[in-house]
Amino acid sequence: MSVDIFEKCMEFHTVDDLKNAGVYPYFRRVESQQGPETIVDGSKKVVVCSNNYLGLASHPKVIEASAEAAKKYGTSGTGSRFLNGTSDLHEKVERKFAKLVGKEAAILFTTGHHSNLGALQALVGKGEVYITDKLDHASIIDGCRLSFGGEMARFRHNDMADLERVLKKNEGKAMLIVVDGIFSMEGDIANLPEITALAKKYNAGLYVDEAHSLGVIGENGSGTGSYFNMQKDVDVVMATASKSLASIGGFIASGAKIIDYIKHIARPMIFTASLPPACVGAIDAALDLMAAEPERREKLTSTAEKMKKEFKLLGYDTNHSQSPIIPLTVGSDMVAFKMWKMLFDEGVFASPVVTPAVPEGHAIIRTSYMATHTDDHLSFILDKFSKVGKALGVI
């Protein structure tokens, strides 16, 4: 007799166990705009888990541009970019993004996840190798796995000696090094100067995912390549629109021939409906505001520096954060869940990150900050983390 395909679903008890313990943290119901404060499950919370780094998701000009795009183009592109879903608005934001990151051309996918799936699947094939940091985002790993015969070799996080070991082992093959600019859980920055030097030494291509660095670092917020003054050395730039750009979608930028190749080979580009006009309109306005209001980025940087300093003074381990993403190591998975619940009850909306996303015994509360957090918000957050951290023996 065949085994029931749904048996594993019936035996999945993790969610029930967490709910029964009163510490289930996922799929919380948000009932208002997501700024520094929002309504979650009927009560106001100070948000410390958002990727809305520049605070543009509720900016009047972004909302207006989104509404105007929907009025002009309707609610849907009604097809894939490949066929009938490309508008002049899509092309406009692609030109803006390419110019921002110093590349000849760009293509806008429907999500950031799709952009990594599509570009990576297209760029590496049989007999060729992806060289990935072990802490690269899941969408990078998924894109590598979708390759038509490409291999994946991984190196220890930001470990340049290990990267060279992997490159040397695969010497003679076509190779593409793929790294996050700012790592989404750790908050540290890729060692781009040394990665670039090794890429040149071993004739490897370089692909940088700027999802969490766009709008945060670099000239005009253009990301890690610009931050190190090495944008010309990055062959392919990826970035999402779901963070600093206050919308959804994902860009790939590179040389014109490379982009043309990806446009015609990447399966998510060909088989997914195009990004809706309202979302593209929001991106258009956010790109303009990101350039016009550098004070947002300056405020974000000063906030991140203040919070890292204050968390360390409280006794928290902030790992190696170099960005507005500040992970706080708290111990076991259950401690992280309990801490999330206690913070939530105190009015702070944070994110627990547990195994397998982090090593066992090294669960974190991931905090992230916005340019629109006020000093009062920051003081409130620190007060609650002090209270809860002491109650649980984390600090």
C-alpha positions as CSV (number, residue, x, y, z in Angstrom):
1,M,0.0,0.0,0.0
2,S,1.3,3.5,-0.9
3,V,2.2,6.0,1.8
4,D,-0.2,8.9,2.1
5,I,1.4,12.0,0.5
6,F,-0.1,14.2,3.2
7,E,1.1,12.1,6.2
8,K,3.9,14.6,6.8
9,C,1.4,17.4,7.1
10,M,-0.6,15.6,9.7
11,E,2.5,14.9,11.7
12,F,3.7,18.5,11.6
13,H,3.2,19.7,15.2
14,T,5.7,22.6,15.6
15,V,3.1,25.3,15.0
16,D,0.6,23.7,17.5
17,D,3.4,23.3,20.1
18,L,4.3,27.0,19.8
19,K,0.6,28.1,19.9
20,N,-0.1,25.9,22.9
21,A,2.9,27.6,24.6
22,G,1.5,31.0,23.7
23,V,4.7,32.1,21.8
24,Y,3.8,31.6,18.2
25,P,5.2,34.6,16.4
26,Y,4.4,34.3,12.7
27,F,1.7,35.6,10.4
28,R,0.6,38.4,12.7
29,R,-2.2,40.5,11.4
30,V,-1.1,44.1,10.5
31,E,-4.1,46.5,10.4
32,S,-2.5,49.9,9.4
33,Q,0.3,51.4,7.5
34,Q,3.7,50.1,8.5
35,G,5.8,52.9,9.8
36,P,7.7,53.1,13.1
37,E,4.4,52.4,14.7
38,T,1.6,50.1,13.5
39,I,-1.5,48.3,14.6
40,V,-0.9,44.6,15.0
41,D,-3.6,42.2,16.2
42,G,-5.6,45.2,17.4
43,S,-3.0,47.0,19.4
44,K,-0.3,49.6,18.7
45,K,3.3,48.4,18.5
46,V,6.6,50.1,17.9
47,V,8.1,48.3,14.9
48,V,11.6,47.1,15.0
49,C,11.3,44.3,12.3
50,S,10.6,46.3,9.1
51,N,12.7,46.5,6.0
52,N,11.2,50.0,5.2
53,Y,14.7,51.5,5.8
54,L,14.0,55.0,4.4
55,G,10.5,55.2,5.7
56,L,9.1,55.7,2.2
57,A,6.3,53.1,2.4
58,S,3.9,55.7,3.7
59,H,5.3,58.8,2.0
60,P,2.5,60.9,0.4
61,K,4.4,61.2,-2.9
62,V,4.9,57.5,-3.1
63,I,1.3,56.8,-2.4
64,E,0.2,59.4,-4.9
65,A,2.5,58.1,-7.6
66,S,1.1,54.5,-7.0
67,A,-2.5,55.7,-7.3
68,E,-1.8,57.8,-10.4
69,A,-0.2,54.8,-12.1
70,A,-3.2,52.6,-11.3
71,K,-5.5,55.2,-12.7
72,K,-3.5,55.5,-16.0
73,Y,-2.6,51.9,-16.6
74,G,-5.2,49.9,-14.6
75,T,-4.6,47.4,-11.8
76,S,-2.7,44.8,-13.8
77,G,-0.2,44.4,-16.6
78,T,-2.4,41.4,-17.7
79,G,0.5,39.3,-18.9
80,S,4.2,38.5,-18.6
81,R,6.9,41.1,-19.4
82,F,7.9,38.8,-22.2
83,L,4.6,39.1,-24.1
84,N,2.2,42.0,-23.3
85,G,3.1,43.1,-19.8
86,T,5.8,45.6,-20.5
87,S,4.8,49.3,-20.2
88,D,6.7,52.5,-20.7
89,L,6.6,52.9,-16.9
90,H,8.5,49.6,-16.5
91,E,11.1,50.8,-18.9
92,K,11.3,54.2,-17.2
93,V,12.2,52.7,-13.8
94,E,14.6,50.3,-15.4
95,R,16.6,53.2,-16.9
96,K,16.6,55.0,-13.6
97,F,17.9,52.0,-11.7
98,A,20.6,51.2,-14.3
99,K,21.8,54.8,-14.1
100,L,21.7,54.7,-10.3
101,V,24.0,51.7,-10.1
102,G,26.2,52.7,-13.1
103,K,25.2,49.9,-15.5
104,E,24.1,49.9,-19.1
105,A,20.8,48.3,-18.6
106,A,18.4,46.8,-16.1
107,I,15.3,44.5,-16.0
108,L,12.5,44.6,-13.5
109,F,11.1,41.3,-12.2
110,T,7.9,40.9,-10.3
111,T,9.6,40.1,-7.0
112,G,13.1,40.2,-5.6
113,H,13.0,36.5,-5.1
114,H,12.1,36.1,-8.8
115,S,15.0,38.3,-9.9
116,N,17.5,36.0,-8.2
117,L,15.8,32.9,-9.4
118,G,15.7,34.1,-13.0
119,A,19.1,35.7,-13.3
120,L,21.0,33.0,-11.6
121,Q,19.2,30.2,-13.4
122,A,20.0,31.9,-16.7
123,L,23.6,32.8,-16.1
124,V,25.2,29.5,-14.9
125,G,24.8,26.3,-16.8
126,K,26.2,22.8,-17.3
127,G,29.9,22.6,-16.3
128,E,29.8,26.1,-14.7
129,V,30.0,27.0,-11.0
130,Y,28.2,29.3,-8.6
131,I,30.5,30.3,-5.7
132,T,28.3,31.4,-2.9
133,D,28.7,32.7,0.7
134,K,27.2,30.2,3.1
135,L,25.0,32.9,4.5
136,D,23.6,34.2,1.2
137,H,19.9,34.8,1.0
138,A,17.6,31.8,0.4
139,S,16.6,33.2,-3.0
140,I,20.2,33.0,-4.2
141,I,20.4,29.4,-3.1
142,D,17.1,28.6,-4.8
143,G,18.3,30.3,-8.0
144,C,21.4,28.2,-8.0
145,R,19.5,25.1,-7.6
146,L,17.3,25.9,-10.6
147,S,20.3,26.0,-12.9
148,F,20.3,23.7,-15.9
149,G,23.3,21.7,-14.7
150,G,25.3,24.4,-12.9
151,E,27.2,23.4,-9.8
152,M,27.2,25.3,-6.5
153,A,30.3,25.6,-4.2
154,R,30.1,27.5,-0.9
155,F,32.6,29.3,1.2
156,R,32.6,30.2,4.9
157,H,30.9,33.5,5.6
158,N,33.1,36.5,4.6
159,D,36.1,34.2,4.9
160,M,38.5,35.3,2.1
161,A,40.9,32.4,2.6
162,D,38.1,29.9,2.2
163,L,36.8,31.8,-0.9
164,E,40.2,31.4,-2.5
165,R,40.3,27.8,-1.6
166,V,37.0,27.2,-3.4
167,L,38.0,29.3,-6.4
168,K,41.3,27.4,-6.7
169,K,39.5,24.1,-6.5
170,N,37.3,25.1,-9.4
171,E,39.9,26.9,-11.5
172,G,39.5,26.2,-15.2
173,K,35.7,26.3,-15.0
174,A,33.5,29.3,-15.7
175,M,32.7,30.7,-12.2
176,L,30.3,33.3,-10.8
177,I,30.8,34.6,-7.2
178,V,27.4,35.5,-5.7
179,V,27.2,37.5,-2.4
180,D,24.8,39.7,-0.5
181,G,25.9,43.3,-0.1
182,I,24.5,43.5,3.4
183,F,23.6,40.2,4.8
184,S,19.9,40.1,5.8
185,M,20.3,38.4,9.2
186,E,23.8,39.3,10.3
187,G,23.8,42.9,9.2
188,D,27.4,42.8,8.1
189,I,28.8,44.0,4.8
190,A,30.5,41.7,2.2
191,N,34.2,42.2,2.0
192,L,33.9,43.5,-1.6
193,P,37.5,44.8,-2.0
194,E,39.0,41.3,-1.3
195,I,36.2,39.5,-3.1
196,T,36.8,41.6,-6.2
197,A,40.6,41.0,-6.1
198,L,40.0,37.2,-6.0
199,A,37.4,37.4,-8.7
200,K,40.0,39.1,-11.0
201,K,42.7,36.6,-10.0
202,Y,40.6,33.6,-10.9
203,N,38.7,35.2,-13.8
204,A,35.3,34.8,-12.0
205,G,32.3,36.9,-12.6
206,L,30.8,38.9,-9.6
207,Y,27.1,39.2,-8.7
208,V,26.1,41.3,-5.7
209,D,22.6,41.2,-4.2
210,E,22.0,44.7,-2.9
211,A,18.5,43.9,-1.4
212,H,19.4,45.3,2.0
213,S,22.1,47.8,1.0
214,L,20.1,49.7,-1.7
215,G,19.1,53.1,-0.1
216,V,21.3,52.3,2.9
217,I,24.9,52.7,1.9
218,G,26.9,54.1,-1.1
219,E,26.5,57.2,-3.2
220,N,22.8,58.2,-3.4
221,G,22.1,54.9,-1.7
222,S,23.3,52.8,-4.7
223,G,24.7,50.0,-2.5
224,T,27.8,48.1,-1.6
225,G,29.7,48.5,-4.9
226,S,29.4,52.3,-4.6
227,Y,30.2,52.2,-0.9
228,F,33.6,50.7,-1.7
229,N,34.0,52.8,-4.9
230,M,34.1,49.5,-6.8
231,Q,30.8,49.5,-8.8
232,K,32.6,49.0,-12.1
233,D,34.1,45.8,-10.7
234,V,30.6,44.3,-10.0
235,D,29.4,42.5,-13.1
236,V,25.7,42.0,-12.1
237,V,23.8,44.1,-9.5
238,M,20.5,42.7,-8.0
239,A,18.2,44.8,-5.8
240,T,14.7,44.5,-4.4
241,A,12.1,47.2,-4.4
242,S,10.4,45.8,-1.3
243,K,12.7,47.5,1.2
244,S,14.1,51.0,0.6
245,L,12.0,51.5,-2.5
246,A,8.7,51.0,-0.6
247,S,7.1,48.6,-3.1
248,I,7.8,45.1,-4.4
249,G,9.8,43.8,-7.4
250,G,13.4,43.1,-8.2
251,F,16.0,44.6,-10.5
252,I,18.9,43.0,-12.3
253,A,21.4,45.5,-13.8
254,S,24.5,44.8,-15.9
255,G,25.9,45.2,-19.4
256,A,23.3,45.5,-22.1
257,K,24.1,42.2,-23.7
258,I,23.9,40.4,-20.4
259,I,20.5,41.9,-19.6
260,D,19.2,41.1,-23.0
261,Y,20.3,37.4,-22.5
262,I,18.6,37.3,-19.1
263,K,15.4,38.8,-20.5
264,H,15.1,36.0,-23.0
265,I,16.3,33.1,-20.9
266,A,15.0,33.6,-17.3
267,R,12.0,31.5,-16.7
268,P,10.4,33.8,-14.0
269,M,10.6,36.7,-16.5
270,I,8.8,34.7,-19.2
271,F,6.3,32.8,-17.1
272,T,5.2,35.3,-14.5
273,A,2.8,38.2,-14.9
274,S,4.5,41.6,-14.8
275,L,4.7,43.9,-11.8
276,P,1.3,45.8,-11.5
277,P,1.4,49.5,-12.5
278,A,0.7,50.8,-8.9
279,C,3.8,49.0,-7.7
280,V,5.9,50.4,-10.5
281,G,4.6,53.9,-9.9
282,A,5.7,53.6,-6.2
283,I,9.2,52.6,-7.3
284,D,9.4,55.5,-9.7
285,A,8.7,58.0,-6.9
286,A,10.8,56.2,-4.3
287,L,13.9,56.3,-6.6
288,D,13.4,60.1,-6.9
289,L,13.0,60.6,-3.2
290,M,16.0,58.4,-2.4
291,A,18.2,60.8,-4.4
292,A,16.4,64.0,-3.4
293,E,16.4,63.4,0.4
294,P,19.9,62.1,1.5
295,E,19.1,63.2,5.0
296,R,16.9,60.1,5.3
297,R,20.0,57.9,4.8
298,E,22.0,60.0,7.2
299,K,19.4,59.7,9.9
300,L,19.2,55.9,9.3
301,T,23.0,55.6,9.7
302,S,23.1,57.7,12.9
303,T,20.2,55.7,14.3
304,A,21.9,52.4,13.6
305,E,25.1,53.5,15.2
306,K,23.3,54.7,18.3
307,M,21.3,51.5,18.7
308,K,24.4,49.3,18.3
309,K,26.2,51.3,21.0
310,E,23.2,51.2,23.4
311,F,22.5,47.5,22.9
312,K,26.2,46.7,23.7
313,L,26.0,48.9,26.8
314,L,23.0,46.8,27.9
315,G,25.1,43.7,27.5
316,Y,23.7,42.4,24.2
317,D,25.8,40.6,21.6
318,T,25.2,42.5,18.4
319,N,27.4,40.1,16.3
320,H,29.2,41.9,13.5
321,S,26.5,44.3,12.4
322,Q,27.6,47.2,10.2
323,S,24.1,48.4,9.1
324,P,20.6,49.1,10.3
325,I,20.1,45.4,10.7
326,I,21.2,44.6,14.3
327,P,20.8,41.0,15.4
328,L,20.8,40.2,19.1
329,T,22.0,36.7,20.1
330,V,19.7,35.3,22.8
331,G,20.4,31.6,23.0
332,S,18.0,28.7,22.4
333,D,15.1,28.8,20.0
334,M,12.6,28.7,22.8
335,V,14.3,31.7,24.5
336,A,13.9,33.6,21.3
337,F,10.2,32.7,21.0
338,K,9.6,33.7,24.7
339,M,11.5,36.9,24.2
340,W,9.5,37.8,21.1
341,K,6.2,37.3,23.0
342,M,7.3,39.3,26.0
343,L,8.5,42.2,23.8
344,F,5.2,42.0,21.8
345,D,3.2,42.2,25.0
346,E,5.3,45.2,26.0
347,G,4.5,47.0,22.7
348,V,7.5,46.1,20.6
349,F,7.1,44.2,17.3
350,A,10.4,42.3,16.6
351,S,11.5,39.2,14.7
352,P,12.8,35.9,16.2
353,V,15.2,34.0,14.0
354,V,15.7,30.4,14.9
355,T,17.3,27.2,13.5
356,P,17.9,26.3,10.7
357,A,18.3,30.0,9.8
358,V,21.0,30.3,12.5
359,P,23.1,27.6,14.2
360,E,21.5,25.7,17.1
361,G,21.9,27.6,20.4
362,H,22.5,30.9,18.6
363,A,18.9,32.1,18.0
364,I,18.6,35.9,17.5
365,I,16.1,38.6,17.8
366,R,16.6,40.5,14.5
367,T,16.0,44.2,14.9
368,S,16.1,46.7,12.0
369,Y,15.6,50.4,11.9
370,M,14.0,53.2,9.8
371,A,14.9,56.7,9.0
372,T,11.6,57.7,10.6
373,H,12.2,56.2,14.0
374,T,12.2,59.1,16.5
375,D,14.3,59.4,19.7
376,D,11.2,58.5,21.7
377,H,10.8,55.3,19.7
378,L,14.4,54.3,20.2
379,S,14.2,55.0,23.9
380,F,11.0,52.9,24.2
381,I,12.7,50.0,22.3
382,L,15.8,50.1,24.5
383,D,13.7,50.2,27.7
384,K,11.7,47.2,26.7
385,F,14.8,45.2,25.5
386,S,16.4,46.0,28.9
387,K,13.4,44.8,30.9
388,V,12.8,41.6,28.9
389,G,16.5,40.8,28.4
390,K,17.0,40.9,32.2
391,A,13.9,39.0,33.0
392,L,15.0,36.1,30.7
393,G,18.6,36.2,31.8
394,V,19.8,37.1,28.3
395,I,21.7,40.2,29.7
